Amino acid sequence: MPQPDIGQLTARVDALRPELIRVLSDLVRIPTVHAPPRGAEKKGQEYLAVEFRKLGLEPDLYDIDRVPGVRTHPLRHEPHDIRDRWNLAIKIPGTGGGRSLICNGHMDTVPPSEFPWKRDPFKPVMEEGRLYGLGSCDMKASLAIMYILARILRESGVRLRGDLILESVCDEEDGGAHGTIAQRLRGYHADAALALESSALSIFNMHKGGYFPEVRLEEAAAGINLNKEMIPQLPRMLHTYLREIEELSKIRSAAVKIPPEYQHQQQPVPVWICKIVSGLWGKSVPVAIANQVQIFVYLQTVPGEPFELVRNQFQEWNSGLSRKYPELFPKPPAFEFTLRQMEPSFVPFDHPLVTTLARSIEEQTGARPKIQGSPAPCDMFAFNNHFNIPCVWFGPGGANAHAPDEYVELDSVIHCVKCLLRFVGNWCGWA
């Protein structure tokens, strides 16, 4: 069979723009919220399975809890409930002799932010080239991209030499990764993988990890006592803890070798405060002196940085507070972990996966893409660190993921499909 006219294939993407918007909009309307420890991905996966069946494909729709070995796998994260969590996989077999590829996306979304949305998170709205809605950017647009990719290949009759596996997994958010793990245990392997997370058409060959201690500062509970002067220590404890966080950031920066992808950043290994919560709020809650505060701390980690080093740095710093401020911290502040401690991972710049993807993007856009490190983690670590499948991050542009009024840029989605068409041909080989 002669090589396909790639120009005709990419032109077909423009013609299918309304179909892409339809599938993406339908997915946004289906709540697939991951509210730890549970998730509700099944209805979204069922919808997508129907769409792929219309193309004459045979989706593998399954409950990950029934996959042998998933509950006992070393990466199992016990706080996540994996009962009734569903994956969807579509394998487009190649004719043989080519390299195989996995395109990975996740169906679950974070809950709608507690901050107000200007638009209904489950009613997709198009404005000025953007589609707004919960999960539009993270990452239902990429699931729609997979559908359009498969549709063009099927309708054109074009075959690949290597197998192409499209997967929509559950339980990615909140450091889950169990859907991606289950896919590998179910037998879906390949020579390489793409995590189709939003990247504004840049290639992320590296991503940071995260160490997530949840800290509790606490003093003896106190009601209102009219016969005794009250001098709460909690405000001083909180102020001191937050001030000393800056010292921890300096310790981390001095102790780690920063990869070139992150050396341009002012804080390549920052220590962030994500949440601070103290007391209860509401008219039914009596006025009382707060006696505890919870702090969600996020320490970013980079590839090459031993996890044990990060843990020891934090534990030593945390313990040192009781030595430095014994009157405020008679004991070191208590902490625990409810979120997976995410591993960083990377693929070298000169790996064929990176160079072939970069060449394919340049062929389509006429410009060399940026190859850089991502500031955030995703399921890419599971491929690279635990299943020996090189994986990089590539996807469309958007904004406000994990925040109100999330959106994806529709032109970027179209460009992403075109780049992927070229890449799967260059990587898997045209039959």
SEMAR-814130 format. One line per 2 residues: number of its first residue (from 1); their letters; for each residue x, y, z of C-alpha. Coordinates in steps of 0.05 Angstrom, whole numbers, plus 5000, padded with zeros to 4 digits. Layout:
N
NUM> A> X Y Z ~ ...
//
This chain:
431
1> MP> 5000 5000 5000 ~ 5029 5069 4982
3> QP> 5047 5118 5037 ~ 4986 5160 5057
5> DI> 4981 5233 5037 ~ 4993 5264 5106
7> GQ> 4966 5331 5081 ~ 4899 5299 5066
9> LT> 4898 5265 5134 ~ 4912 5330 5171
11> AR> 4861 5367 5129 ~ 4810 5317 5152
13> VD> 4822 5342 5224 ~ 4793 5410 5206
15> AL> 4732 5377 5176 ~ 4721 5337 5240
17> RP> 4726 5398 5285 ~ 4650 5397 5300
19> EL> 4655 5323 5318 ~ 4713 5336 5365
21> IR> 4674 5392 5399 ~ 4613 5346 5405
23> VL> 4652 5290 5439 ~ 4689 5338 5485
25> SD> 4625 5374 5504 ~ 4589 5308 5518
27> LV> 4647 5286 5563 ~ 4646 5352 5601
29> RI> 4571 5343 5614 ~ 4583 5275 5646
31> PT> 4607 5283 5718 ~ 4669 5239 5727
33> VH> 4692 5271 5791 ~ 4746 5240 5834
35> AP> 4729 5259 5905 ~ 4780 5221 5947
37> PR> 4779 5165 5963 ~ 4725 5149 5911
39> GA> 4717 5162 5837 ~ 4659 5162 5787
41> EK> 4691 5150 5719 ~ 4646 5094 5694
43> KG> 4592 5134 5657 ~ 4645 5174 5620
45> QE> 4682 5110 5600 ~ 4616 5078 5576
47> YL> 4601 5139 5533 ~ 4670 5137 5501
49> AV> 4665 5062 5490 ~ 4601 5073 5449
51> EF> 4635 5125 5406 ~ 4694 5078 5391
53> RK> 4646 5021 5375 ~ 4614 5065 5322
55> LG> 4682 5064 5288 ~ 4682 4988 5286
57> LE> 4732 4982 5343 ~ 4725 4935 5403
59> PD> 4737 4974 5467 ~ 4761 4938 5529
61> LY> 4718 4967 5585 ~ 4734 4938 5653
63> DI> 4733 4947 5729 ~ 4806 4955 5751
65> DR> 4791 4923 5818 ~ 4782 4857 5781
67> VP> 4851 4859 5750 ~ 4896 4806 5783
69> GV> 4952 4837 5822 ~ 4928 4909 5825
71> RT> 4913 4907 5900 ~ 4980 4876 5917
73> HP> 5023 4916 5869 ~ 5081 4954 5902
75> LR> 5051 5020 5875 ~ 4984 5007 5909
77> HE> 4964 5070 5948 ~ 4917 5046 6002
79> PH> 4879 5111 6015 ~ 4848 5106 5946
81> DI> 4786 5063 5940 ~ 4791 5026 5873
83> RD> 4724 4991 5876 ~ 4679 5004 5816
85> RW> 4733 5044 5781 ~ 4733 5033 5705
87> NL> 4785 5036 5650 ~ 4776 5038 5575
89> AI> 4827 5011 5526 ~ 4826 5008 5450
91> KI> 4879 4970 5412 ~ 4888 4984 5338
93> PG> 4932 4927 5314 ~ 4989 4942 5267
95> TG> 5009 4900 5207 ~ 5076 4883 5238
97> GG> 5147 4908 5237 ~ 5135 4976 5269
99> RS> 5143 5006 5338 ~ 5082 5005 5384
101> LI> 5054 5065 5420 ~ 5008 5080 5479
103> CN> 4968 5145 5483 ~ 4947 5154 5555
105> GH> 4893 5199 5583 ~ 4850 5199 5645
107> MD> 4775 5205 5653 ~ 4772 5229 5725
109> TV> 4770 5303 5743 ~ 4781 5340 5807
111> PP> 4718 5364 5842 ~ 4692 5433 5823
113> SE> 4732 5484 5862 ~ 4700 5512 5925
115> FP> 4714 5580 5895 ~ 4656 5605 5851
117> WK> 4654 5590 5777 ~ 4627 5642 5729
119> RD> 4602 5585 5686 ~ 4569 5519 5704
121> PF> 4627 5469 5708 ~ 4583 5415 5675
123> KP> 4554 5457 5619 ~ 4607 5468 5565
125> VM> 4610 5539 5538 ~ 4650 5563 5478
127> EE> 4677 5634 5481 ~ 4731 5666 5439
129> GR> 4760 5600 5415 ~ 4759 5567 5484
131> LY> 4715 5512 5511 ~ 4701 5521 5585
133> GL> 4681 5465 5632 ~ 4707 5420 5687
135> GS> 4759 5372 5658 ~ 4761 5407 5590
137> CD> 4836 5419 5597 ~ 4852 5364 5648
139> MK> 4841 5324 5607 ~ 4778 5307 5569
141> AS> 4802 5346 5508 ~ 4856 5293 5501
143> LA> 4805 5238 5503 ~ 4768 5272 5446
145> IM> 4835 5277 5410 ~ 4844 5202 5415
147> YI> 4774 5191 5386 ~ 4788 5237 5326
149> LA> 4855 5204 5315 ~ 4823 5135 5313
151> RI> 4766 5160 5269 ~ 4814 5188 5216
153> LR> 4855 5124 5215 ~ 4793 5081 5208
155> ES> 4756 5123 5157 ~ 4817 5133 5113
157> GV> 4834 5060 5113 ~ 4906 5077 5132
159> RL> 4944 5023 5170 ~ 5003 5028 5217
161> RG> 5058 4976 5222 ~ 5062 4981 5298
163> DL> 5004 4973 5347 ~ 4969 5036 5372
165> IL> 4937 5032 5441 ~ 4890 5087 5464
167> ES> 4873 5086 5537 ~ 4827 5127 5582
169> VC> 4844 5109 5653 ~ 4812 5122 5720
171> DE> 4842 5147 5785 ~ 4897 5194 5760
173> ED> 4879 5254 5803 ~ 4903 5261 5875
175> GG> 4964 5218 5860 ~ 4925 5155 5843
177> AH> 4956 5122 5782 ~ 4918 5057 5794
179> GT> 4884 5060 5726 ~ 4951 5065 5690
181> IA> 4979 5009 5734 ~ 4919 4965 5718
183> QR> 4929 4975 5644 ~ 4999 4948 5648
185> LR> 4978 4889 5691 ~ 4923 4874 5640
187> GY> 4976 4865 5588 ~ 4978 4932 5551
189> HA> 5051 4946 5537 ~ 5087 4984 5482
191> DA> 5154 5011 5459 ~ 5135 5081 5482
193> AL> 5078 5122 5510 ~ 5051 5193 5508
195> AL> 5016 5223 5568 ~ 4968 5271 5531
197> ES> 4964 5321 5588 ~ 4959 5395 5570
199> SA> 5027 5423 5550 ~ 5010 5478 5499
201> LS> 5043 5435 5446 ~ 5110 5434 5483
203> IF> 5144 5368 5498 ~ 5155 5354 5571
205> NM> 5210 5302 5573 ~ 5215 5310 5649
207> HK> 5167 5324 5706 ~ 5175 5341 5778
209> GG> 5151 5299 5835 ~ 5122 5318 5902
211> YF> 5127 5303 5976 ~ 5061 5320 6010
213> PE> 5062 5321 6087 ~ 4998 5343 6121
215> VR> 5020 5378 6184 ~ 4980 5391 6247
217> LE> 4997 5445 6298 ~ 4958 5436 6362
219> EA> 4952 5463 6433 ~ 4904 5446 6489
221> AA> 4832 5459 6473 ~ 4804 5521 6506
223> GI> 4734 5548 6515 ~ 4720 5617 6542
225> NL> 4740 5624 6615 ~ 4720 5691 6646
227> NK> 4762 5679 6707 ~ 4829 5668 6673
229> EM> 4869 5707 6623 ~ 4877 5668 6558
231> IP> 4941 5673 6517 ~ 4933 5626 6457
233> QL> 4998 5602 6428 ~ 4970 5576 6362
235> PR> 4978 5642 6324 ~ 5052 5645 6344
237> ML> 5061 5572 6326 ~ 5031 5583 6257
239> HT> 5071 5646 6244 ~ 5136 5613 6264
241> YL> 5122 5550 6223 ~ 5107 5590 6160
243> RE> 5168 5634 6169 ~ 5213 5574 6178
245> IE> 5186 5543 6114 ~ 5230 5592 6077
247> EL> 5291 5563 6112 ~ 5271 5493 6090
249> SK> 5267 5517 6018 ~ 5339 5544 6023
251> IR> 5363 5477 6052 ~ 5331 5440 5994
253> SA> 5359 5486 5940 ~ 5430 5479 5968
255> AV> 5427 5403 5972 ~ 5403 5382 5903
257> KI> 5432 5384 5833 ~ 5382 5419 5789
259> PP> 5372 5390 5719 ~ 5383 5438 5660
261> EY> 5308 5438 5646 ~ 5295 5474 5712
263> QH> 5357 5517 5721 ~ 5322 5578 5693
265> QQ> 5272 5577 5751 ~ 5281 5622 5812
267> QP> 5256 5566 5857 ~ 5269 5499 5822
269> VP> 5253 5459 5885 ~ 5202 5503 5921
271> VW> 5166 5488 5985 ~ 5094 5510 5978
273> IC> 5035 5517 6025 ~ 4972 5492 5990
275> KI> 4921 5494 6046 ~ 4915 5523 6116
277> VS> 4853 5505 6156 ~ 4836 5522 6228
279> GL> 4772 5513 6267 ~ 4702 5509 6239
281> WG> 4660 5563 6205 ~ 4585 5576 6208
283> KS> 4531 5609 6249 ~ 4517 5543 6285
285> VP> 4590 5539 6309 ~ 4601 5573 6376
287> VA> 4654 5625 6384 ~ 4716 5592 6413
289> IA> 4791 5597 6410 ~ 4821 5554 6355
291> NQ> 4867 5501 6384 ~ 4893 5468 6320
293> VQ> 4912 5485 6249 ~ 4925 5438 6191
295> IF> 4975 5456 6137 ~ 4982 5420 6071
297> VY> 5055 5425 6049 ~ 5081 5411 5979
299> LQ> 5155 5399 5969 ~ 5172 5394 5895
301> TV> 5225 5344 5876 ~ 5267 5337 5813
303> PG> 5293 5276 5776 ~ 5358 5250 5806
305> EP> 5338 5272 5876 ~ 5333 5211 5922
307> FE> 5265 5208 5955 ~ 5298 5187 6021
309> LV> 5338 5252 6019 ~ 5275 5294 6012
311> RN> 5240 5256 6068 ~ 5300 5262 6114
313> QF> 5307 5336 6100 ~ 5235 5349 6119
315> QE> 5237 5305 6180 ~ 5301 5336 6206
317> WN> 5276 5406 6194 ~ 5209 5390 6226
319> SG> 5242 5359 6287 ~ 5290 5418 6292
321> LS> 5232 5464 6306 ~ 5223 5434 6375
323> RK> 5297 5445 6390 ~ 5296 5516 6363
325> YP> 5230 5536 6394 ~ 5218 5489 6453
327> EL> 5167 5536 6485 ~ 5123 5534 6422
329> FP> 5137 5462 6400 ~ 5150 5417 6460
331> KP> 5143 5361 6410 ~ 5157 5363 6335
333> PA> 5094 5380 6296 ~ 5055 5318 6276
335> FE> 5047 5301 6203 ~ 5018 5245 6160
337> FT> 5009 5229 6086 ~ 4942 5219 6051
339> LR> 4968 5235 5981 ~ 5017 5190 5944
341> QM> 5088 5216 5948 ~ 5096 5227 5873
343> EP> 5161 5208 5839 ~ 5195 5252 5787
345> SF> 5215 5219 5721 ~ 5248 5236 5655
347> VP> 5267 5213 5585 ~ 5333 5239 5557
349> FD> 5332 5294 5504 ~ 5364 5248 5453
351> HP> 5316 5189 5462 ~ 5283 5169 5397
353> LV> 5214 5183 5428 ~ 5233 5256 5441
355> TT> 5269 5267 5375 ~ 5215 5234 5333
357> LA> 5160 5273 5367 ~ 5198 5339 5360
359> RS> 5210 5325 5286 ~ 5136 5309 5275
361> IE> 5113 5373 5309 ~ 5163 5414 5267
363> EQ> 5139 5380 5203 ~ 5068 5401 5220
365> TG> 5078 5471 5249 ~ 5143 5493 5216
367> AR> 5173 5510 5284 ~ 5216 5470 5331
369> PK> 5176 5455 5395 ~ 5201 5472 5464
371> IQ> 5229 5412 5501 ~ 5227 5426 5575
373> GS> 5209 5401 5644 ~ 5139 5402 5672
375> PA> 5128 5433 5741 ~ 5075 5382 5759
377> PC> 5072 5306 5763 ~ 5025 5258 5727
379> DM> 5020 5183 5712 ~ 5082 5190 5668
381> FA> 5124 5167 5728 ~ 5091 5098 5728
383> FN> 5111 5085 5656 ~ 5182 5110 5663
385> NH> 5201 5086 5732 ~ 5162 5021 5741
387> FN> 5143 4990 5674 ~ 5203 5006 5630
389> IP> 5161 5043 5579 ~ 5192 5110 5559
391> CV> 5138 5163 5565 ~ 5136 5238 5552
393> WF> 5082 5290 5562 ~ 5049 5325 5502
395> GP> 4981 5357 5493 ~ 4940 5419 5476
397> GG> 4938 5486 5510 ~ 4890 5511 5563
399> AN> 4887 5540 5633 ~ 4854 5539 5701
401> AH> 4860 5464 5713 ~ 4841 5449 5785
403> AP> 4810 5518 5789 ~ 4745 5555 5769
405> DE> 4729 5566 5696 ~ 4777 5514 5668
407> YV> 4784 5517 5593 ~ 4819 5487 5533
409> EL> 4840 5525 5471 ~ 4804 5493 5412
411> DS> 4855 5514 5358 ~ 4909 5482 5400
413> VI> 4868 5418 5405 ~ 4863 5416 5328
415> HC> 4938 5428 5321 ~ 4951 5373 5372
417> VK> 4912 5321 5331 ~ 4950 5340 5268
419> CL> 5018 5334 5303 ~ 4997 5266 5331
421> LR> 4976 5240 5263 ~ 5046 5255 5237
423> FV> 5078 5227 5299 ~ 5042 5160 5300
425> GN> 5061 5151 5227 ~ 5133 5168 5240
427> WC> 5137 5126 5302 ~ 5094 5065 5287
429> GW> 5108 5067 5212 ~ 5056 5071 5156
431> A> 5039 5002 5128
//
